[in-house]
Amino acid sequence: MVETVSGKLYTGITTDPQRRLDEHQNNPKLGARFFRSDPANTMVYQELHPDRASASKREAAIKKLSHKAKLDLIKSAH
């Protein structure tokens, strides 16, 4: 999960979190459209999954959470 400058949370999947964060922050053509109006600030949460299918299922579940529930998830990881 990536937090924007204004505090919004973006959830996605990748095989290389640091590379993907760099793309979101520094390369508008490769970064998600989500960050065009509110730049990516920092990676605040990540999980490892054994395969793309389980990562995609978890991504979908996280995206359904409320903002508060996502903040609680982030807090529980620290």
N, CA, C and O atoms as CSV, one atom per row, in Angstrom:
chain,resi,resn,atom,element,x,y,z
A,1,MET,N,N,0.851,-1.165,0.000
A,1,MET,CA,C,0.000,0.000,0.000
A,1,MET,C,C,0.903,1.235,0.000
A,1,MET,O,O,1.871,1.319,0.756
A,2,VAL,N,N,0.569,2.166,-0.846
A,2,VAL,CA,C,1.335,3.401,-0.961
A,2,VAL,C,C,0.459,4.550,-0.490
A,2,VAL,O,O,-0.707,4.655,-0.870
A,3,GLU,N,N,1.030,5.402,0.333
A,3,GLU,CA,C,0.324,6.583,0.803
A,3,GLU,C,C,0.700,7.770,-0.069
A,3,GLU,O,O,1.868,7.957,-0.413
A,4,THR,N,N,-0.298,8.569,-0.422
A,4,THR,CA,C,-0.045,9.770,-1.210
A,4,THR,C,C,0.327,10.931,-0.293
A,4,THR,O,O,0.250,10.819,0.931
A,5,VAL,N,N,0.720,12.021,-0.885
A,5,VAL,CA,C,1.091,13.222,-0.144
A,5,VAL,C,C,-0.065,13.685,0.747
A,5,VAL,O,O,0.164,14.161,1.859
A,6,SER,N,N,-1.306,13.548,0.263
A,6,SER,CA,C,-2.464,14.009,1.040
A,6,SER,C,C,-3.017,12.956,1.999
A,6,SER,O,O,-3.956,13.233,2.745
A,7,GLY,N,N,-2.437,11.739,1.987
A,7,GLY,CA,C,-2.880,10.704,2.919
A,7,GLY,C,C,-3.795,9.643,2.335
A,7,GLY,O,O,-4.236,8.753,3.062
A,8,LYS,N,N,-4.094,9.711,1.040
A,8,LYS,CA,C,-4.886,8.655,0.414
A,8,LYS,C,C,-4.034,7.393,0.328
A,8,LYS,O,O,-2.805,7.460,0.326
A,9,LEU,N,N,-4.707,6.233,0.256
A,9,LEU,CA,C,-3.993,4.959,0.194
A,9,LEU,C,C,-4.276,4.259,-1.126
A,9,LEU,O,O,-5.425,4.169,-1.557
A,10,TYR,N,N,-3.232,3.769,-1.758
A,10,TYR,CA,C,-3.310,3.048,-3.026
A,10,TYR,C,C,-2.859,1.621,-2.794
A,10,TYR,O,O,-1.817,1.389,-2.182
A,11,THR,N,N,-3.628,0.667,-3.274
A,11,THR,CA,C,-3.279,-0.743,-3.126
A,11,THR,C,C,-3.060,-1.358,-4.499
A,11,THR,O,O,-3.868,-1.169,-5.408
A,12,GLY,N,N,-1.971,-2.092,-4.645
A,12,GLY,CA,C,-1.676,-2.768,-5.898
A,12,GLY,C,C,-0.774,-3.955,-5.643
A,12,GLY,O,O,-0.346,-4.185,-4.512
A,13,ILE,N,N,-0.479,-4.716,-6.699
A,13,ILE,CA,C,0.443,-5.843,-6.564
A,13,ILE,C,C,1.625,-5.664,-7.506
A,13,ILE,O,O,1.518,-5.032,-8.557
A,14,THR,N,N,2.749,-6.235,-7.103
A,14,THR,CA,C,3.970,-6.167,-7.910
A,14,THR,C,C,4.942,-7.230,-7.428
A,14,THR,O,O,4.829,-7.719,-6.303
A,15,THR,N,N,5.887,-7.585,-8.268
A,15,THR,CA,C,6.948,-8.510,-7.866
A,15,THR,C,C,8.144,-7.773,-7.294
A,15,THR,O,O,9.042,-8.385,-6.716
A,16,ASP,N,N,8.154,-6.438,-7.459
A,16,ASP,CA,C,9.277,-5.623,-6.988
A,16,ASP,C,C,8.741,-4.305,-6.406
A,16,ASP,O,O,8.640,-3.307,-7.120
A,17,PRO,N,N,8.399,-4.303,-5.108
A,17,PRO,CA,C,7.787,-3.115,-4.508
A,17,PRO,C,C,8.611,-1.835,-4.633
A,17,PRO,O,O,8.049,-0.772,-4.897
A,18,GLN,N,N,9.918,-1.911,-4.450
A,18,GLN,CA,C,10.731,-0.698,-4.522
A,18,GLN,C,C,10.760,-0.121,-5.927
A,18,GLN,O,O,10.670,1.094,-6.100
A,19,ARG,N,N,10.884,-0.981,-6.933
A,19,ARG,CA,C,10.852,-0.515,-8.321
A,19,ARG,C,C,9.510,0.132,-8.632
A,19,ARG,O,O,9.452,1.182,-9.272
A,20,ARG,N,N,8.431,-0.498,-8.175
A,20,ARG,CA,C,7.095,0.026,-8.469
A,20,ARG,C,C,6.851,1.368,-7.790
A,20,ARG,O,O,6.255,2.267,-8.383
A,21,LEU,N,N,7.311,1.506,-6.549
A,21,LEU,CA,C,7.186,2.788,-5.860
A,21,LEU,C,C,7.953,3.862,-6.626
A,21,LEU,O,O,7.457,4.975,-6.803
A,22,ASP,N,N,9.148,3.534,-7.076
A,22,ASP,CA,C,9.953,4.480,-7.851
A,22,ASP,C,C,9.211,4.895,-9.126
A,22,ASP,O,O,9.233,6.068,-9.500
A,23,GLU,N,N,8.557,3.941,-9.793
A,23,GLU,CA,C,7.785,4.274,-11.000
A,23,GLU,C,C,6.636,5.217,-10.658
A,23,GLU,O,O,6.393,6.190,-11.372
A,24,HIS,N,N,5.930,4.930,-9.567
A,24,HIS,CA,C,4.819,5.792,-9.159
A,24,HIS,C,C,5.304,7.205,-8.840
A,24,HIS,O,O,4.628,8.185,-9.154
A,25,GLN,N,N,6.465,7.304,-8.221
A,25,GLN,CA,C,6.973,8.608,-7.797
A,25,GLN,C,C,7.646,9.396,-8.914
A,25,GLN,O,O,7.566,10.624,-8.943
A,26,ASN,N,N,8.312,8.697,-9.836
A,26,ASN,CA,C,9.201,9.392,-10.766
A,26,ASN,C,C,8.918,9.216,-12.250
A,26,ASN,O,O,9.574,9.849,-13.078
A,27,ASN,N,N,7.963,8.375,-12.603
A,27,ASN,CA,C,7.731,8.121,-14.019
A,27,ASN,C,C,6.236,8.064,-14.312
A,27,ASN,O,O,5.639,6.990,-14.250
A,28,PRO,N,N,5.627,9.194,-14.627
A,28,PRO,CA,C,4.175,9.243,-14.856
A,28,PRO,C,C,3.670,8.258,-15.920
A,28,PRO,O,O,2.526,7.809,-15.853
A,29,LYS,N,N,4.511,7.924,-16.891
A,29,LYS,CA,C,4.078,6.999,-17.938
A,29,LYS,C,C,3.985,5.569,-17.416
A,29,LYS,O,O,3.164,4.793,-17.904
A,30,LEU,N,N,4.810,5.206,-16.435
A,30,LEU,CA,C,4.788,3.856,-15.881
A,30,LEU,C,C,3.984,3.770,-14.581
A,30,LEU,O,O,3.447,2.714,-14.246
A,31,GLY,N,N,3.907,4.877,-13.861
A,31,GLY,CA,C,3.168,4.901,-12.597
A,31,GLY,C,C,1.670,4.881,-12.827
A,31,GLY,O,O,1.197,5.177,-13.924
A,32,ALA,N,N,0.924,4.530,-11.786
A,32,ALA,CA,C,-0.530,4.478,-11.872
A,32,ALA,C,C,-1.131,5.871,-12.082
A,32,ALA,O,O,-0.619,6.866,-11.569
A,33,ARG,N,N,-2.201,5.920,-12.828
A,33,ARG,CA,C,-2.917,7.168,-13.087
A,33,ARG,C,C,-3.395,7.807,-11.777
A,33,ARG,O,O,-3.522,9.028,-11.681
A,34,PHE,N,N,-3.655,6.968,-10.777
A,34,PHE,CA,C,-4.095,7.395,-9.445
A,34,PHE,C,C,-3.219,8.517,-8.888
A,34,PHE,O,O,-3.714,9.407,-8.197
A,35,PHE,N,N,-1.925,8.477,-9.187
A,35,PHE,CA,C,-0.966,9.417,-8.598
A,35,PHE,C,C,-0.773,10.705,-9.398
A,35,PHE,O,O,0.053,11.538,-9.025
A,36,ARG,N,N,-1.499,10.880,-10.462
A,36,ARG,CA,C,-1.303,12.080,-11.280
A,36,ARG,C,C,-1.768,13.344,-10.585
A,36,ARG,O,O,-1.189,14.411,-10.790
A,37,SER,N,N,-2.810,13.241,-9.759
A,37,SER,CA,C,-3.305,14.436,-9.067
A,37,SER,C,C,-2.846,14.500,-7.611
A,37,SER,O,O,-2.984,15.534,-6.957
A,38,ASP,N,N,-2.304,13.399,-7.109
A,38,ASP,CA,C,-1.874,13.330,-5.713
A,38,ASP,C,C,-0.645,12.401,-5.664
A,38,ASP,O,O,-0.799,11.180,-5.622
A,39,PRO,N,N,0.554,12.965,-5.667
A,39,PRO,CA,C,1.769,12.162,-5.811
A,39,PRO,C,C,1.982,11.096,-4.722
A,39,PRO,O,O,1.602,11.272,-3.565
A,40,ALA,N,N,2.596,10.001,-5.138
A,40,ALA,CA,C,2.960,8.929,-4.209
A,40,ALA,C,C,4.009,9.451,-3.243
A,40,ALA,O,O,4.964,10.116,-3.645
A,41,ASN,N,N,3.825,9.145,-1.971
A,41,ASN,CA,C,4.760,9.602,-0.956
A,41,ASN,C,C,5.646,8.460,-0.459
A,41,ASN,O,O,6.868,8.516,-0.603
A,42,THR,N,N,5.037,7.423,0.127
A,42,THR,CA,C,5.832,6.356,0.721
A,42,THR,C,C,5.070,5.042,0.755
A,42,THR,O,O,3.839,5.024,0.758
A,43,MET,N,N,5.813,3.949,0.781
A,43,MET,CA,C,5.229,2.620,0.946
A,43,MET,C,C,4.920,2.457,2.433
A,43,MET,O,O,5.806,2.602,3.274
A,44,VAL,N,N,3.665,2.156,2.753
A,44,VAL,CA,C,3.278,2.055,4.159
A,44,VAL,C,C,2.927,0.636,4.590
A,44,VAL,O,O,2.853,0.355,5.787
A,45,TYR,N,N,2.710,-0.266,3.628
A,45,TYR,CA,C,2.331,-1.632,3.993
A,45,TYR,C,C,2.593,-2.561,2.816
A,45,TYR,O,O,2.368,-2.203,1.660
A,46,GLN,N,N,3.074,-3.765,3.132
A,46,GLN,CA,C,3.221,-4.783,2.094
A,46,GLN,C,C,3.131,-6.172,2.698
A,46,GLN,O,O,3.456,-6.382,3.866
A,47,GLU,N,N,2.689,-7.101,1.893
A,47,GLU,CA,C,2.585,-8.503,2.271
A,47,GLU,C,C,3.238,-9.340,1.177
A,47,GLU,O,O,3.215,-8.971,0.003
A,48,LEU,N,N,3.808,-10.450,1.566
A,48,LEU,CA,C,4.358,-11.401,0.601
A,48,LEU,C,C,3.336,-12.505,0.357
A,48,LEU,O,O,2.676,-12.965,1.290
A,49,HIS,N,N,3.206,-12.929,-0.901
A,49,HIS,CA,C,2.293,-14.011,-1.258
A,49,HIS,C,C,3.023,-14.991,-2.163
A,49,HIS,O,O,3.902,-14.595,-2.928
A,50,PRO,N,N,2.664,-16.267,-2.082
A,50,PRO,CA,C,3.389,-17.297,-2.841
A,50,PRO,C,C,3.167,-17.240,-4.353
A,50,PRO,O,O,3.994,-17.730,-5.122
A,51,ASP,N,N,2.046,-16.638,-4.782
A,51,ASP,CA,C,1.766,-16.582,-6.219
A,51,ASP,C,C,0.867,-15.397,-6.539
A,51,ASP,O,O,0.299,-14.767,-5.647
A,52,ARG,N,N,0.751,-15.111,-7.814
A,52,ARG,CA,C,-0.025,-13.949,-8.263
A,52,ARG,C,C,-1.506,-14.086,-7.917
A,52,ARG,O,O,-2.161,-13.098,-7.588
A,53,ALA,N,N,-2.027,-15.295,-7.991
A,53,ALA,CA,C,-3.450,-15.501,-7.706
A,53,ALA,C,C,-3.791,-15.124,-6.271
A,53,ALA,O,O,-4.784,-14.437,-6.031
A,54,SER,N,N,-2.989,-15.561,-5.326
A,54,SER,CA,C,-3.281,-15.228,-3.927
A,54,SER,C,C,-3.040,-13.741,-3.661
A,54,SER,O,O,-3.745,-13.132,-2.856
A,55,ALA,N,N,-2.057,-13.162,-4.328
A,55,ALA,CA,C,-1.807,-11.722,-4.185
A,55,ALA,C,C,-2.988,-10.924,-4.729
A,55,ALA,O,O,-3.395,-9.930,-4.125
A,56,SER,N,N,-3.533,-11.344,-5.845
A,56,SER,CA,C,-4.671,-10.642,-6.442
A,56,SER,C,C,-5.914,-10.736,-5.561
A,56,SER,O,O,-6.664,-9.769,-5.432
A,57,LYS,N,N,-6.126,-11.894,-4.961
A,57,LYS,CA,C,-7.272,-12.064,-4.057
A,57,LYS,C,C,-7.124,-11.163,-2.833
A,57,LYS,O,O,-8.088,-10.536,-2.393
A,58,ARG,N,N,-5.916,-11.107,-2.291
A,58,ARG,CA,C,-5.677,-10.269,-1.111
A,58,ARG,C,C,-5.807,-8.789,-1.473
A,58,ARG,O,O,-6.356,-8.009,-0.694
A,59,GLU,N,N,-5.308,-8.399,-2.641
A,59,GLU,CA,C,-5.438,-7.016,-3.105
A,59,GLU,C,C,-6.914,-6.630,-3.173
A,59,GLU,O,O,-7.296,-5.555,-2.709
A,60,ALA,N,N,-7.741,-7.496,-3.744
A,60,ALA,CA,C,-9.172,-7.217,-3.855
A,60,ALA,C,C,-9.809,-7.061,-2.479
A,60,ALA,O,O,-10.650,-6.186,-2.278
A,61,ALA,N,N,-9.409,-7.908,-1.533
A,61,ALA,CA,C,-9.956,-7.838,-0.172
A,61,ALA,C,C,-9.549,-6.529,0.511
A,61,ALA,O,O,-10.364,-5.894,1.181
A,62,ILE,N,N,-8.303,-6.135,0.339
A,62,ILE,CA,C,-7.831,-4.891,0.954
A,62,ILE,C,C,-8.532,-3.691,0.341
A,62,ILE,O,O,-8.887,-2.756,1.057
A,63,LYS,N,N,-8.736,-3.699,-0.957
A,63,LYS,CA,C,-9.400,-2.578,-1.621
A,63,LYS,C,C,-10.828,-2.384,-1.131
A,63,LYS,O,O,-11.359,-1.276,-1.207
A,64,LYS,N,N,-11.454,-3.437,-0.632
A,64,LYS,CA,C,-12.823,-3.343,-0.110
A,64,LYS,C,C,-12.879,-2.770,1.297
A,64,LYS,O,O,-13.952,-2.385,1.760
A,65,LEU,N,N,-11.756,-2.707,1.979
A,65,LEU,CA,C,-11.722,-2.194,3.342
A,65,LEU,C,C,-11.955,-0.686,3.369
A,65,LEU,O,O,-11.657,0.018,2.403
A,66,SER,N,N,-12.485,-0.207,4.473
A,66,SER,CA,C,-12.634,1.234,4.669
A,66,SER,C,C,-11.245,1.835,4.892
A,66,SER,O,O,-10.281,1.116,5.155
A,67,HIS,N,N,-11.158,3.151,4.784
A,67,HIS,CA,C,-9.880,3.830,5.022
A,67,HIS,C,C,-9.391,3.550,6.444
A,67,HIS,O,O,-8.203,3.308,6.658
A,68,LYS,N,N,-10.297,3.583,7.405
A,68,LYS,CA,C,-9.926,3.316,8.789
A,68,LYS,C,C,-9.403,1.893,8.954
A,68,LYS,O,O,-8.411,1.675,9.651
A,69,ALA,N,N,-10.053,0.934,8.327
A,69,ALA,CA,C,-9.607,-0.462,8.420
A,69,ALA,C,C,-8.214,-0.630,7.795
A,69,ALA,O,O,-7.397,-1.408,8.287
A,70,LYS,N,N,-7.957,0.099,6.717
A,70,LYS,CA,C,-6.630,0.047,6.103
A,70,LYS,C,C,-5.587,0.645,7.035
A,70,LYS,O,O,-4.485,0.110,7.158
A,71,LEU,N,N,-5.925,1.752,7.692
A,71,LEU,CA,C,-5.000,2.344,8.664
A,71,LEU,C,C,-4.726,1.391,9.823
A,71,LEU,O,O,-3.595,1.301,10.299
A,72,ASP,N,N,-5.767,0.673,10.284
A,72,ASP,CA,C,-5.596,-0.311,11.356
A,72,ASP,C,C,-4.675,-1.451,10.899
A,72,ASP,O,O,-3.851,-1.933,11.677
A,73,LEU,N,N,-4.814,-1.872,9.654
A,73,LEU,CA,C,-3.944,-2.917,9.099
A,73,LEU,C,C,-2.492,-2.454,9.073
A,73,LEU,O,O,-1.589,-3.199,9.451
A,74,ILE,N,N,-2.280,-1.245,8.633
A,74,ILE,CA,C,-0.930,-0.662,8.603
A,74,ILE,C,C,-0.356,-0.597,10.010
A,74,ILE,O,O,0.792,-0.976,10.242
A,75,LYS,N,N,-1.164,-0.116,10.941
A,75,LYS,CA,C,-0.735,0.022,12.341
A,75,LYS,C,C,-0.381,-1.331,12.951
A,75,LYS,O,O,0.580,-1.430,13.713
A,76,SER,N,N,-1.144,-2.371,12.627
A,76,SER,CA,C,-0.914,-3.702,13.196
A,76,SER,C,C,0.400,-4.323,12.700
A,76,SER,O,O,0.952,-5.219,13.338
A,77,ALA,N,N,0.883,-3.843,11.571
A,77,ALA,CA,C,2.133,-4.385,11.003
A,77,ALA,C,C,3.374,-3.750,11.620
A,77,ALA,O,O,4.487,-4.235,11.417
A,78,HIS,N,N,3.192,-2.676,12.367
A,78,HIS,CA,C,4.350,-1.968,12.935
A,78,HIS,C,C,4.542,-2.270,14.381
A,78,HIS,O,O,5.471,-1.753,15.001
